[in-house]
Amino acid sequence: MFKIVKKRELNPTVTEMVIEAPLIAKKAKAGQFIIVRAGADSARIPLTIAHYDREAGTVAIIFQVVGGGTMELNALNEGDCVHDFVGPLGKATEIEGLKNVCVVGGGVGCAIALPVAQALKAQGTHVTGIVGFRNKDLVILEDEFRACCDELIIMSDDGSYGRQGVVTVPLEEKIKAGANFDEVIAIGPLVMMKFVVKTTKPYNIKTVVSMNPIMVDGTGMCGGCRLTVGGKTKFACVDGPDFDGFEVDFDEAMKRGTMYREAEAKDREEECNLLKKEVE
């Protein structure tokens, strides 16, 4: 069992938990993920490692409460234990040798982008951060990003915080102004990453994207996380989650991502009813 030593609400739908997991903390690297189950009968949830502390033996995860599995997880509190916490899984983000990088994060994907930005800064890379949210109430991890970015640009869809607009606008402005990025790393909704790639491709700036398709076992056996990359089938759990954005078939990935929408809605409704009964 893995104890929850800290829990905090980052915004009304996003939660951070710090879990006691010394063996995982010892091996974890930026870009890798874990699979967690709140209880013995809970769904398996893949979550990127948001932070790790080798000395304290803890690993932080950040998740959005969107379905039955994440609702069960969010119902746990400090001092409780999660049933399973497996990892680190996947390949770490390749950052060695990079001198000038733009990290682009969207929504809860910023939780995945942050450890990458932190790792880049720790090795002396010049980091430009561009993060986007729907509105001010959904902004997360601003202080943490400011601490590891040489420049941080915050965008909001409605203009309630930072600049109004999408993340590709300041990205292209920077490129046209001669930023000379070695690489752009984009992490967020599929449609956001697709348009980041559309922005960088004409300038031939290498762009890495972090893919988060449906995943079951995290070892490449189930095939649920398959993607088409460069015309070949890849598995996000073992071949990624990072891929060359120029080669990812985003349209296929978005189509596959909607396959279980009805099942997820039903699962959420059932979990809501169950939690209501427990409260009563």
C-alpha positions as CSV (number, residue, x, y, z in Angstrom):
1,M,0.0,0.0,0.0
2,F,1.2,3.5,-0.8
3,K,0.4,6.3,1.6
4,I,-0.9,9.7,0.5
5,V,1.3,12.2,2.4
6,K,-0.1,15.4,0.9
7,K,-3.1,16.4,-1.1
8,R,-4.0,19.8,-2.5
9,E,-6.6,21.2,-4.9
10,L,-4.9,23.1,-7.8
11,N,-8.2,24.2,-9.3
12,P,-11.8,23.0,-8.9
13,T,-11.2,20.0,-11.1
14,V,-7.5,19.2,-10.7
15,T,-5.8,17.6,-7.7
16,E,-2.2,17.0,-6.7
17,M,-1.3,14.1,-4.5
18,V,2.1,13.2,-3.1
19,I,2.6,9.5,-2.5
20,E,5.1,7.5,-0.5
21,A,6.9,5.4,-3.1
22,P,10.6,5.3,-2.4
23,L,11.5,2.7,-5.1
24,I,9.8,4.7,-7.8
25,A,11.2,8.0,-6.6
26,K,14.7,6.4,-6.8
27,K,14.4,5.6,-10.5
28,A,11.9,8.3,-11.8
29,K,12.9,10.7,-14.6
30,A,11.0,13.6,-16.2
31,G,8.5,12.4,-18.8
32,Q,7.9,9.0,-17.3
33,F,4.5,7.9,-15.8
34,I,3.0,5.5,-13.2
35,I,-0.3,3.5,-13.2
36,V,-2.4,3.9,-10.0
37,R,-5.5,2.2,-8.7
38,A,-7.3,3.8,-5.8
39,G,-8.8,0.5,-4.6
40,A,-8.7,-3.2,-5.3
41,D,-11.6,-2.9,-7.8
42,S,-10.7,0.5,-9.2
43,A,-9.8,1.4,-12.8
44,R,-6.1,1.6,-13.7
45,I,-5.2,5.2,-14.3
46,P,-1.9,6.2,-16.1
47,L,-0.6,9.5,-14.8
48,T,2.7,11.3,-15.6
49,I,5.1,11.8,-12.7
50,A,4.7,15.4,-11.8
51,H,7.5,15.5,-9.3
52,Y,9.7,13.2,-7.4
53,D,11.9,13.6,-4.3
54,R,14.5,10.9,-4.0
55,E,15.5,11.9,-0.5
56,A,12.0,11.9,0.9
57,G,11.0,8.8,-1.2
58,T,7.9,10.5,-2.6
59,V,6.3,10.9,-6.0
60,A,3.7,13.6,-6.9
61,I,0.9,13.0,-9.4
62,I,-1.6,15.5,-10.7
63,F,-4.9,14.5,-12.2
64,Q,-8.1,15.9,-13.5
65,V,-11.3,14.5,-12.0
66,V,-13.2,13.5,-15.1
67,G,-14.3,9.9,-14.6
68,G,-15.2,7.2,-12.2
69,G,-11.5,6.2,-11.6
70,T,-10.3,9.7,-10.9
71,M,-13.4,10.4,-8.7
72,E,-12.5,7.3,-6.5
73,L,-8.9,8.5,-6.3
74,N,-9.9,12.1,-5.4
75,A,-12.2,10.7,-2.6
76,L,-9.0,9.6,-0.8
77,N,-7.3,11.9,1.7
78,E,-4.0,12.5,3.4
79,G,-3.2,9.4,5.5
80,D,-5.1,7.1,3.2
81,C,-3.4,4.6,0.9
82,V,-3.8,3.9,-2.8
83,H,-4.0,0.2,-3.6
84,D,-1.5,0.1,-6.5
85,F,1.2,2.5,-7.6
86,V,3.4,1.0,-10.4
87,G,6.3,2.6,-12.2
88,P,8.3,4.4,-13.5
89,L,7.0,3.4,-16.9
90,G,7.7,4.8,-20.4
91,K,10.8,6.5,-21.7
92,A,12.1,9.6,-20.1
93,T,12.1,12.9,-22.1
94,E,15.4,13.2,-24.0
95,I,16.8,16.6,-23.0
96,E,20.6,16.1,-23.0
97,G,22.5,18.7,-25.0
98,L,19.5,21.1,-25.5
99,K,20.5,24.7,-25.0
100,N,17.4,26.7,-26.0
101,V,13.9,25.1,-25.6
102,C,10.3,26.2,-25.7
103,V,8.0,24.2,-23.5
104,V,4.3,24.5,-24.4
105,G,1.7,23.3,-22.0
106,G,-2.1,23.3,-22.3
107,G,-4.6,22.8,-19.4
108,V,-3.8,19.9,-17.1
109,G,-1.1,18.9,-19.6
110,C,0.9,21.6,-17.8
111,A,1.4,19.1,-15.0
112,I,3.3,17.0,-17.4
113,A,5.2,19.9,-18.9
114,L,6.4,21.2,-15.6
115,P,8.9,18.4,-14.7
116,V,10.3,18.6,-18.2
117,A,10.8,22.4,-17.8
118,Q,12.4,21.9,-14.4
119,A,14.8,19.2,-15.7
120,L,15.8,21.4,-18.6
121,K,16.5,24.4,-16.3
122,A,18.5,22.1,-13.9
123,Q,20.9,21.3,-16.8
124,G,21.4,24.9,-17.7
125,T,19.0,25.1,-20.7
126,H,17.3,28.4,-21.6
127,V,13.6,27.7,-21.1
128,T,10.8,29.7,-22.6
129,G,7.4,28.5,-21.2
130,I,4.1,29.1,-22.9
131,V,1.1,27.8,-21.1
132,G,-2.6,28.0,-21.9
133,F,-5.9,27.7,-20.0
134,R,-9.5,28.2,-20.7
135,N,-9.8,30.9,-18.0
136,K,-8.2,32.3,-14.9
137,D,-9.9,29.9,-12.5
138,L,-8.2,26.9,-14.3
139,V,-4.6,28.2,-14.1
140,I,-2.3,25.8,-12.3
141,L,1.4,25.7,-11.2
142,E,2.1,29.3,-12.2
143,D,4.7,29.9,-9.4
144,E,6.4,26.6,-10.3
145,F,6.7,27.5,-13.9
146,R,8.0,31.0,-13.2
147,A,10.7,29.4,-11.0
148,C,12.1,27.3,-13.9
149,C,11.4,29.4,-17.0
150,D,13.6,32.2,-18.2
151,E,10.4,33.6,-19.7
152,L,6.8,32.6,-19.1
153,I,3.8,33.5,-21.2
154,I,0.4,32.7,-20.0
155,M,-2.6,32.6,-22.4
156,S,-6.3,32.2,-21.6
157,D,-9.1,31.6,-24.1
158,D,-11.3,34.3,-22.6
159,G,-8.6,36.8,-21.7
160,S,-9.3,36.6,-18.0
161,Y,-5.6,36.0,-17.2
162,G,-2.4,36.7,-19.1
163,R,-2.9,37.2,-22.9
164,Q,-6.1,36.3,-24.7
165,G,-5.7,33.6,-27.4
166,V,-4.1,30.3,-28.1
167,V,-0.5,29.1,-27.3
168,T,0.5,29.0,-31.0
169,V,0.3,32.8,-31.3
170,P,3.2,33.7,-29.0
171,L,5.0,30.6,-30.2
172,E,5.1,31.8,-33.8
173,E,5.9,35.4,-32.6
174,K,9.0,34.1,-30.8
175,I,10.0,32.0,-33.8
176,K,9.6,35.0,-36.2
177,A,11.6,37.2,-33.8
178,G,14.5,34.8,-34.1
179,A,14.3,32.8,-30.9
180,N,16.2,29.9,-32.6
181,F,14.8,27.1,-30.4
182,D,16.7,23.8,-30.6
183,E,13.4,22.1,-29.9
184,V,9.8,22.7,-28.9
185,I,8.2,20.4,-26.5
186,A,4.4,20.4,-26.5
187,I,2.2,18.7,-23.9
188,G,-1.6,19.1,-23.7
189,P,-4.8,18.3,-25.6
190,L,-4.3,16.5,-28.9
191,V,-5.8,19.4,-30.9
192,M,-3.4,21.8,-29.2
193,M,-0.4,19.7,-30.0
194,K,-1.5,19.2,-33.6
195,F,-1.6,23.0,-34.1
196,V,1.8,23.5,-32.3
197,V,3.2,21.1,-34.9
198,K,1.5,23.0,-37.7
199,T,3.1,26.1,-36.4
200,T,6.7,24.8,-36.1
201,K,6.9,22.5,-39.1
202,P,7.2,25.3,-41.7
203,Y,10.3,26.5,-39.8
204,N,11.6,22.9,-39.4
205,I,12.0,23.2,-35.6
206,K,12.0,19.7,-34.1
207,T,8.9,19.3,-32.0
208,V,8.3,16.6,-29.5
209,V,4.8,15.8,-28.3
210,S,3.7,13.7,-25.3
211,M,0.8,11.3,-26.2
212,N,-1.8,10.1,-23.7
213,P,-4.1,7.6,-25.4
214,I,-6.2,5.1,-23.6
215,M,-4.0,2.7,-21.7
216,V,-4.6,-0.5,-19.7
217,D,-1.4,-2.4,-18.6
218,G,1.3,0.1,-19.5
219,T,3.7,-2.7,-20.7
220,G,2.8,-2.9,-24.4
221,M,0.7,-6.0,-24.1
222,C,-2.9,-4.7,-24.5
223,G,-2.4,-2.6,-27.5
224,G,-4.9,0.0,-26.3
225,C,-2.4,2.9,-26.6
226,R,-1.4,2.3,-30.1
227,L,-0.7,5.2,-32.4
228,T,0.5,5.7,-35.9
229,V,3.8,7.5,-36.0
230,G,5.7,7.8,-39.2
231,G,3.3,5.4,-40.9
232,K,4.1,2.7,-38.3
233,T,2.2,1.4,-35.3
234,K,3.7,2.5,-32.0
235,F,2.7,2.0,-28.4
236,A,2.7,5.1,-26.2
237,C,3.4,3.1,-23.0
238,V,6.7,1.5,-24.2
239,D,7.7,3.5,-27.3
240,G,6.8,6.8,-25.7
241,P,5.0,8.8,-24.4
242,D,7.2,11.2,-26.3
243,F,7.2,11.2,-30.1
244,D,8.3,13.3,-33.0
245,G,5.3,15.5,-33.6
246,F,6.0,15.8,-37.3
247,E,5.3,12.0,-37.6
248,V,2.2,11.6,-35.4
249,D,-1.2,10.9,-37.0
250,F,-3.2,13.3,-34.8
251,D,-6.5,12.8,-36.6
252,E,-6.4,9.1,-36.0
253,A,-5.4,9.6,-32.4
254,M,-8.3,12.1,-31.8
255,K,-10.8,9.7,-33.4
256,R,-9.6,6.8,-31.3
257,G,-9.8,9.0,-28.2
258,T,-13.5,9.3,-28.6
259,M,-14.2,5.6,-28.8
260,Y,-15.0,5.1,-25.1
261,R,-16.7,8.5,-24.4
262,E,-20.1,6.9,-23.7
263,A,-18.6,4.2,-21.4
264,E,-16.7,6.8,-19.5
265,A,-19.8,9.0,-19.0
266,K,-21.7,5.9,-17.7
267,D,-18.8,5.1,-15.4
268,R,-18.8,8.6,-14.0
269,E,-22.5,8.6,-13.4
270,E,-22.3,5.3,-11.5
271,E,-19.4,6.5,-9.4
272,C,-21.4,9.7,-8.6
273,N,-24.3,7.7,-7.4
274,L,-22.1,5.5,-5.3
275,L,-20.4,8.4,-3.6
276,K,-23.8,10.0,-2.9
277,K,-25.0,6.8,-1.1
278,E,-21.8,6.7,1.0
279,V,-22.4,10.3,2.1
280,E,-26.0,9.6,3.0
